[in-house]
Amino acid sequence: MDAERHSPIGFTLHHHMTPTPATSPGPESKRSTRSSSTYSSALIFCVFAYAYFLSTLVRAITATLSPHLVSEFDLNAGDLGLLAGGYFLGFALTQIPMGYYLDRLGPKRIELWFLSLAVLGCVCFSQAHSFETLWLSRLLTGIGLSACLMAPLTGYRRWFASATQMRTSSWMLTAGSSGVLASTLPVQWMLPLWGWRAVFVALALALGVGMLLVWWLIPRWDTAKPAAQEELQAAAPKEPDATLNTSEPREAGPDEASGLRSYLALCLRPAFVRFAAMGCLGYGGLIAMQTLWAGPWLVKVSGLAPDEAAGGLFAMNLGLMLSYFAWGWIFPILNARGVRASQVITCVYPLSLLVQLYLIVFSAHTNAWTWVLFAVTSSCVSLSQAAVGLAFESKWAGRVLSAFNLVIFLGVFCIQWMFGAVLDALGARGWSVQEAYPATMAVFSFMTLLAYAFFVWHTRPDKQNGHNGGVEHSSS
């Protein structure tokens, strides 16, 4: 019997998720079981994708609402950066404990608990009348939505075969980008009719629907793998980026260490360290620009009207969504031919650095298409997240993925706040807006250049020693 079931849409489901007949199944039974497996895997993906769509919509909506919030609450650039960063701070605060409980209790229970906080956060934000209440509501919302990507990725690590996990990871990011897309022009069109407060009430209701879908359709979590599943996975063929590099001694895992020690052991592994700087500054910087500073740049530097800037953000996020979707199709093919995630990032990310240089030097000539290029050329860093997850055994998935997510969103919080703080500091020294934005972008670009240099330097010894230059291998 095959170790895995493949669905026509690219998902692969392990046997333990569907009943196994006691007798040898005939052709009709096999077709029926395969159809059930395909339906189950697609349904699981769609439920999680819906929740993550809403998560990124709420995350990115600050960029579209910024003119209204600045006007109503008299915010400066630093306040705006702190407000947007509050969401990501909430994200970061939960990652360490959430990873541990994801491994223990599973995606279903954790996502339900966290989404209830997100509903409360959106309701509180809609009723806020001070900056402090706005910020605390965004912090609570960030905490509540912090499991919307980590929960499914942890589940996929257990439920889907390794051959499809890169694809499902990229497609989750595609769903997320569609949420960011919805936060631009659609929200801009709704604001004159509803107002921003009613938009957040609607988001709270939509998140409530997501909770019902998770409760109804997501399977329970088995705290221990059945022996039969382990045998099946051991017999399954492994891809270059999905098998453990046994030439390197293993660190103590969560079963052998507890608390922060288990996280430290995982985070010191070369597979984690090599991607950490790019995750923090490269991936975190992409999200920081996408969800906050690209919009004000288009208005204040490029000279676009708010409606035109919203259209520009729509184009940027559409380009990013299509890029994630393309990586979901292309990278598994490249990976099967021996191309690793680290090689793709090494070759593609310099294009993003060139776009950043253009934003600095030719700021007066930038437009929405410049930001589309920035998003497309930076999208390769998204491969790092799934690559790190595949570098470790599935029983560690929650902790590894949440630790890496912590790195990413600490980067988002710091960059969003830093960008606003530097803008205010330069403005206080008499710099014009047209001068301050490119100068601040230069600071950000220098940080990403250092991160890229560290990444390239850290992967070179692996090539010399014959190790995997993209990710380490995992045994399941």
C-alpha positions as CSV (number, residue, x, y, z in Angstrom):
1,M,0.0,0.0,0.0
2,D,1.3,3.5,-0.9
3,A,2.7,5.5,2.0
4,E,0.8,8.6,1.0
5,R,-2.2,9.7,-0.9
6,H,-1.9,12.4,-3.6
7,S,-4.8,14.7,-4.6
8,P,-5.1,16.3,-8.0
9,I,-4.7,19.8,-6.5
10,G,-1.3,19.1,-5.2
11,F,-2.0,18.1,-1.6
12,T,-0.8,14.8,0.0
13,L,-2.5,13.3,3.0
14,H,-1.0,10.7,5.3
15,H,-3.0,7.5,5.9
16,H,-3.9,8.2,9.5
17,M,-6.3,11.0,8.6
18,T,-8.8,8.6,6.8
19,P,-10.1,5.2,7.9
20,T,-8.2,2.2,6.6
21,P,-10.4,-0.8,5.5
22,A,-9.9,-4.0,7.3
23,T,-9.8,-6.0,4.1
24,S,-7.9,-5.4,0.9
25,P,-9.8,-2.6,-0.9
26,G,-10.9,-3.1,-4.5
27,P,-10.7,-0.5,-7.2
28,E,-13.9,1.2,-6.3
29,S,-12.9,1.4,-2.6
30,K,-9.5,2.8,-3.5
31,R,-11.2,5.5,-5.7
32,S,-13.6,6.3,-2.9
33,T,-10.9,6.6,-0.3
34,R,-8.7,8.7,-2.5
35,S,-11.7,11.1,-3.2
36,S,-12.3,11.3,0.5
37,S,-8.7,12.1,1.2
38,T,-8.6,14.8,-1.5
39,Y,-11.8,16.4,-0.1
40,S,-10.5,16.3,3.5
41,S,-7.1,17.8,2.6
42,A,-8.6,20.6,0.5
43,L,-11.2,21.4,3.2
44,I,-8.5,21.6,5.9
45,F,-6.5,23.9,3.7
46,C,-9.4,26.2,2.8
47,V,-10.5,26.6,6.4
48,F,-7.0,27.6,7.5
49,A,-6.6,29.8,4.5
50,Y,-9.8,31.7,5.3
51,A,-8.6,32.4,8.8
52,Y,-5.2,33.5,7.6
53,F,-6.8,35.7,4.9
54,L,-8.6,37.6,7.7
55,S,-5.5,37.7,9.8
56,T,-3.5,39.5,7.1
57,L,-6.4,41.8,6.2
58,V,-6.5,43.0,9.8
59,R,-2.7,43.1,9.9
60,A,-2.4,45.3,6.8
61,I,-5.4,47.5,7.2
62,T,-3.4,50.2,9.1
63,A,-1.8,51.3,5.9
64,T,-5.2,52.1,4.3
65,L,-6.6,53.6,7.5
66,S,-3.5,55.7,8.3
67,P,-4.9,59.0,6.9
68,H,-8.1,58.6,8.9
69,L,-6.4,57.6,12.1
70,V,-3.8,60.4,11.8
71,S,-6.6,62.9,11.3
72,E,-8.9,61.7,14.0
73,F,-6.3,61.0,16.7
74,D,-3.6,63.6,15.7
75,L,-0.9,60.9,15.3
76,N,2.7,61.6,14.2
77,A,4.9,59.2,12.2
78,G,6.3,57.6,15.4
79,D,2.7,57.1,16.8
80,L,1.6,55.5,13.5
81,G,4.6,53.2,13.5
82,L,4.0,52.2,17.1
83,L,0.4,51.6,16.5
84,A,1.1,49.3,13.5
85,G,3.9,47.7,15.4
86,G,1.7,46.9,18.4
87,Y,0.0,44.2,16.3
88,F,3.4,42.6,15.6
89,L,4.5,42.9,19.2
90,G,1.4,41.0,20.2
91,F,2.4,38.4,17.6
92,A,5.9,38.1,19.0
93,L,4.8,37.8,22.6
94,T,2.9,34.6,22.0
95,Q,5.3,32.7,19.7
96,I,7.3,30.8,22.4
97,P,4.5,29.5,24.5
98,M,2.2,29.0,21.5
99,G,4.8,26.7,19.8
100,Y,5.0,24.5,22.8
101,Y,1.2,24.2,23.1
102,L,0.7,23.7,19.4
103,D,2.9,20.6,19.6
104,R,1.0,19.4,22.7
105,L,-2.6,20.4,22.0
106,G,-2.7,20.8,18.3
107,P,-3.8,23.5,15.8
108,K,-7.6,23.2,16.4
109,R,-7.7,24.0,20.1
110,I,-5.0,26.7,19.9
111,E,-6.5,28.5,17.0
112,L,-9.9,28.6,18.6
113,W,-8.6,30.0,21.8
114,F,-6.5,32.7,20.0
115,L,-9.3,33.7,17.5
116,S,-11.6,34.5,20.4
117,L,-9.0,37.1,21.6
118,A,-8.9,38.5,18.0
119,V,-12.6,39.0,18.0
120,L,-12.4,40.9,21.3
121,G,-9.5,43.0,19.9
122,C,-11.4,44.1,16.8
123,V,-14.5,45.0,18.8
124,C,-12.3,47.1,21.2
125,F,-10.6,48.8,18.3
126,S,-13.9,49.8,16.8
127,Q,-14.9,51.5,20.0
128,A,-11.6,53.2,20.8
129,H,-11.4,56.9,21.5
130,S,-7.8,57.4,22.5
131,F,-4.4,56.3,21.1
132,E,-3.8,54.2,24.2
133,T,-7.0,52.2,23.6
134,L,-6.1,51.8,19.9
135,W,-2.7,50.5,20.7
136,L,-3.9,48.0,23.4
137,S,-6.6,46.8,21.0
138,R,-4.0,46.2,18.2
139,L,-1.8,44.4,20.7
140,L,-4.7,42.1,21.7
141,T,-5.6,41.6,18.1
142,G,-2.1,40.7,17.2
143,I,-2.1,38.1,20.1
144,G,-5.4,36.7,18.8
145,L,-4.3,36.3,15.2
146,S,-0.8,35.0,16.0
147,A,-1.7,31.4,15.4
148,C,-3.3,31.8,12.0
149,L,-0.2,30.8,10.1
150,M,1.7,28.7,12.7
151,A,-1.3,26.5,13.5
152,P,-1.8,25.3,9.9
153,L,1.9,25.0,9.2
154,T,2.2,22.8,12.3
155,G,-0.8,20.7,11.2
156,Y,0.6,20.4,7.6
157,R,3.9,19.2,9.0
158,R,2.0,16.3,10.6
159,W,-0.9,15.8,8.1
160,F,0.7,16.4,4.7
161,A,3.6,14.7,3.1
162,S,6.9,16.5,3.0
163,A,6.7,16.7,-0.8
164,T,3.8,19.1,-0.6
165,Q,4.6,21.2,2.4
166,M,6.6,23.8,0.5
167,R,3.6,24.1,-1.8
168,T,1.0,24.4,0.9
169,S,3.2,26.9,2.7
170,S,3.5,29.1,-0.3
171,W,-0.3,28.9,-1.0
172,M,-1.0,29.9,2.6
173,L,1.0,33.0,1.9
174,T,-1.0,33.5,-1.3
175,A,-4.2,33.4,0.8
176,G,-2.5,35.9,3.2
177,S,-1.6,38.2,0.3
178,S,-5.1,38.2,-0.9
179,G,-6.1,39.4,2.6
180,V,-3.6,42.2,2.3
181,L,-5.0,42.9,-1.1
182,A,-8.5,43.2,0.3
183,S,-7.2,45.7,2.9
184,T,-6.4,48.2,0.1
185,L,-9.0,49.3,-2.5
186,P,-11.9,47.2,-1.1
187,V,-11.5,48.8,2.3
188,Q,-10.9,52.2,0.7
189,W,-14.2,51.9,-1.1
190,M,-16.1,50.8,2.1
191,L,-14.8,53.6,4.3
192,P,-17.1,56.4,2.9
193,L,-20.1,54.1,3.3
194,W,-19.4,52.4,6.6
195,G,-16.6,54.3,8.3
196,W,-13.5,52.5,9.8
197,R,-15.3,51.6,13.1
198,A,-18.0,49.6,11.3
199,V,-15.3,47.8,9.2
200,F,-13.7,46.5,12.4
201,V,-17.1,45.2,13.6
202,A,-17.5,43.4,10.3
203,L,-14.1,41.9,10.7
204,A,-15.0,40.7,14.2
205,L,-18.0,38.9,12.8
206,A,-16.0,37.3,10.0
207,L,-13.5,36.0,12.5
208,G,-16.4,34.5,14.5
209,V,-17.4,32.6,11.3
210,G,-13.8,31.4,11.1
211,M,-14.0,30.1,14.6
212,L,-17.0,28.0,13.7
213,L,-15.3,26.6,10.7
214,V,-12.2,25.6,12.6
215,W,-14.4,24.0,15.4
216,W,-16.4,22.1,12.8
217,L,-14.0,21.0,10.1
218,I,-10.4,20.8,11.5
219,P,-9.4,17.3,12.8
220,R,-8.3,16.5,16.3
221,W,-4.7,16.4,17.2
222,D,-3.0,13.1,18.1
223,T,-0.4,13.8,20.8
224,A,1.6,10.8,19.7
225,K,2.2,9.5,16.2
226,P,0.8,6.0,15.7
227,A,3.6,3.5,15.0
228,A,2.1,2.6,11.7
229,Q,2.3,6.2,10.6
230,E,6.0,6.4,11.5
231,E,6.7,3.2,9.5
232,L,4.9,4.7,6.5
233,Q,6.8,7.9,6.7
234,A,10.1,6.1,7.1
235,A,9.3,4.1,4.0
236,A,8.2,7.3,2.0
237,P,10.8,8.8,-0.4
238,K,12.5,11.9,0.9
239,E,13.2,15.1,-1.1
240,P,16.5,17.0,-0.9
241,D,15.1,19.6,1.5
242,A,13.0,17.2,3.5
243,T,15.3,14.6,5.1
244,L,17.6,15.0,8.1
245,N,21.3,15.7,7.6
246,T,22.6,12.9,9.7
247,S,26.2,14.0,9.2
248,E,25.7,16.6,11.9
249,P,25.2,15.9,15.6
250,R,21.6,16.6,16.8
251,E,20.9,19.1,19.5
252,A,18.7,18.1,22.4
253,G,15.1,18.2,21.3
254,P,12.0,19.2,23.2
255,D,11.6,15.6,24.4
256,E,15.0,15.8,26.0
257,A,14.9,19.4,27.2
258,S,12.2,21.7,28.5
259,G,11.1,25.3,28.4
260,L,13.5,27.8,26.9
261,R,16.3,25.2,26.7
262,S,14.4,23.3,24.0
263,Y,14.0,26.5,22.0
264,L,17.6,27.4,22.4
265,A,18.7,23.9,21.3
266,L,16.6,24.2,18.1
267,C,17.5,27.9,17.4
268,L,21.2,27.1,17.5
269,R,21.0,24.5,14.8
270,P,22.7,25.7,11.6
271,A,19.5,25.3,9.6
272,F,17.8,27.8,11.8
273,V,20.7,30.2,12.2
274,R,21.4,30.6,8.5
275,F,17.9,31.9,7.8
276,A,17.4,34.0,11.0
277,A,18.9,37.3,9.8
278,M,17.1,37.2,6.4
279,G,13.9,36.2,8.2
280,C,14.1,39.1,10.6
281,L,15.2,41.9,8.3
282,G,14.5,40.6,4.8
283,Y,11.1,39.0,5.4
284,G,10.3,41.2,8.3
285,G,11.2,44.3,6.2
286,L,9.0,43.2,3.4
287,I,6.0,42.8,5.7
288,A,6.8,46.2,7.4
289,M,6.8,48.0,4.1
290,Q,3.8,46.1,2.7
291,T,1.6,46.7,5.8
292,L,2.6,50.3,6.7
293,W,5.3,52.4,5.0
294,A,4.7,51.8,1.3
295,G,1.4,53.7,1.6
296,P,2.7,56.9,3.1
297,W,5.7,56.8,0.7
298,L,3.3,56.8,-2.3
299,V,1.4,59.8,-0.8
300,K,4.2,61.9,0.6
301,V,7.1,61.0,-1.8
302,S,5.5,59.9,-5.0
303,G,2.8,62.6,-4.7
304,L,-0.3,60.3,-5.2
305,A,-3.7,61.0,-3.8
306,P,-5.0,58.6,-1.1
307,D,-7.2,56.8,-3.6
308,E,-4.3,56.5,-6.0
309,A,-2.0,55.3,-3.2
310,A,-4.6,52.6,-2.3
311,G,-4.6,51.5,-5.9
312,G,-0.8,51.3,-5.8
313,L,-0.9,49.2,-2.6
314,F,-3.5,47.0,-4.4
315,A,-1.0,46.5,-7.3
316,M,1.9,45.8,-4.9
317,N,-0.1,43.2,-3.0
318,L,-1.4,41.6,-6.1
319,G,2.1,41.2,-7.4
320,L,3.1,39.7,-4.0
321,M,0.2,37.3,-4.0
322,L,1.0,36.1,-7.6
323,S,4.7,35.7,-6.5
324,Y,3.8,33.5,-3.6
325,F,1.5,31.4,-5.8
326,A,4.2,31.1,-8.4
327,W,6.8,30.0,-5.8
328,G,4.3,27.3,-4.6
329,W,4.3,25.8,-8.1
330,I,7.9,26.4,-9.1
331,F,10.0,25.6,-6.0
332,P,8.9,22.0,-5.6
333,I,9.9,21.4,-9.2
334,L,13.3,23.1,-8.6
335,N,13.7,21.3,-5.3
336,A,13.2,17.9,-7.0
337,R,16.1,18.8,-9.3
338,G,18.4,19.6,-6.4
339,V,17.8,23.4,-6.1
340,R,17.6,24.5,-2.5
341,A,15.9,27.3,-0.8
342,S,19.2,29.0,0.1
343,Q,20.3,29.0,-3.5
344,V,17.1,30.6,-4.7
345,I,17.3,33.4,-2.0
346,T,21.0,33.9,-2.8
347,C,20.3,34.4,-6.5
348,V,17.1,36.4,-6.3
349,Y,17.3,38.7,-3.3
350,P,20.0,40.9,-4.8
351,L,17.3,42.1,-7.2
352,S,15.4,43.5,-4.2
353,L,18.5,45.3,-3.0
354,L,18.8,47.0,-6.4
355,V,15.1,48.1,-6.1
356,Q,15.8,49.5,-2.7
357,L,18.8,51.4,-4.1
358,Y,16.5,52.9,-6.8
359,L,14.0,53.9,-4.1
360,I,16.8,55.8,-2.3
361,V,18.5,57.4,-5.3
362,F,15.5,58.1,-7.5
363,S,12.9,58.6,-4.9
364,A,11.2,61.5,-6.8
365,H,10.6,59.1,-9.7
366,T,9.2,56.2,-7.8
367,N,5.6,55.0,-8.2
368,A,3.4,52.0,-7.5
369,W,5.3,49.9,-9.9
370,T,8.5,50.5,-8.0
371,W,6.9,49.0,-4.9
372,V,5.5,46.1,-7.0
373,L,9.0,45.3,-8.1
374,F,10.2,45.5,-4.4
375,A,7.5,43.0,-3.4
376,V,8.1,40.6,-6.2
377,T,11.9,40.5,-5.8
378,S,11.6,40.2,-2.0
379,S,9.1,37.4,-2.1
380,C,11.8,34.7,-2.4
381,V,12.5,35.2,1.4
382,S,9.2,33.5,2.1
383,L,10.8,30.2,1.2
384,S,12.8,30.4,4.3
385,Q,9.9,29.7,6.6
386,A,8.9,26.3,5.2
387,A,12.5,25.4,4.7
388,V,13.2,25.9,8.4
389,G,10.1,23.8,9.3
390,L,11.2,21.0,7.1
391,A,14.7,21.0,8.6
392,F,13.4,19.4,11.8
393,E,11.3,16.4,12.8
394,S,7.5,16.9,12.7
395,K,7.2,16.6,16.5
396,W,9.2,19.8,16.9
397,A,7.3,21.7,14.2
398,G,5.3,24.0,16.4
399,R,8.3,25.1,18.4
400,V,10.6,25.6,15.3
401,L,8.0,27.4,13.2
402,S,6.9,29.7,16.1
403,A,10.5,30.5,17.0
404,F,11.2,31.5,13.4
405,N,7.9,33.4,13.3
406,L,9.0,35.3,16.4
407,V,12.2,36.3,14.6
408,I,10.2,37.5,11.6
409,F,7.7,39.6,13.6
410,L,10.2,41.0,16.0
411,G,11.8,42.3,12.8
412,V,8.5,43.7,11.5
413,F,7.9,45.5,14.8
414,C,11.4,47.0,15.1
415,I,11.5,48.1,11.4
416,Q,8.1,49.7,11.5
417,W,8.9,51.5,14.7
418,M,12.5,52.4,13.6
419,F,11.2,53.8,10.2
420,G,8.8,56.1,11.9
421,A,11.3,57.2,14.7
422,V,14.0,58.0,12.1
423,L,11.5,60.0,10.0
424,D,10.5,62.1,13.1
425,A,14.1,62.6,14.1
426,L,15.1,63.8,10.6
427,G,12.0,66.0,10.5
428,A,12.9,67.6,13.8
429,R,16.3,68.4,12.3
430,G,14.7,70.3,9.4
431,W,14.7,67.6,6.7
432,S,11.9,67.8,4.3
433,V,9.6,64.7,3.8
434,Q,11.1,64.1,0.3
435,E,14.6,64.0,1.9
436,A,13.7,62.1,5.1
437,Y,12.0,59.1,3.5
438,P,14.9,58.1,1.1
439,A,17.4,58.6,4.0
440,T,15.3,56.3,6.2
441,M,15.1,53.8,3.4
442,A,18.9,53.9,3.2
443,V,19.1,52.9,6.8
444,F,16.7,50.0,6.2
445,S,18.5,49.0,3.0
446,F,21.9,48.9,4.8
447,M,20.4,46.6,7.4
448,T,19.0,44.2,4.8
449,L,22.4,44.2,3.0
450,L,24.1,43.1,6.2
451,A,21.5,40.4,6.7
452,Y,22.1,39.1,3.1
453,A,25.8,39.2,3.6
454,F,25.5,37.1,6.8
455,F,23.2,34.7,5.0
456,V,25.6,34.2,2.1
457,W,28.6,33.9,4.4
458,H,26.8,31.3,6.6
459,T,25.9,29.1,3.7
460,R,29.4,28.9,2.2
461,P,30.9,26.5,4.7
462,D,28.0,24.1,4.0
463,K,29.0,24.0,0.3
464,Q,32.6,23.4,1.2
465,N,31.8,20.6,3.6
466,G,29.1,19.0,1.3
467,H,26.2,19.9,3.6
468,N,22.8,21.0,2.4
469,G,23.0,24.7,1.6
470,G,19.3,25.3,1.8
471,V,17.9,23.5,4.8
472,E,19.0,20.6,6.9
473,H,17.1,17.4,6.4
474,S,14.4,16.1,8.6
475,S,13.5,12.5,9.2
476,S,9.8,12.9,8.7
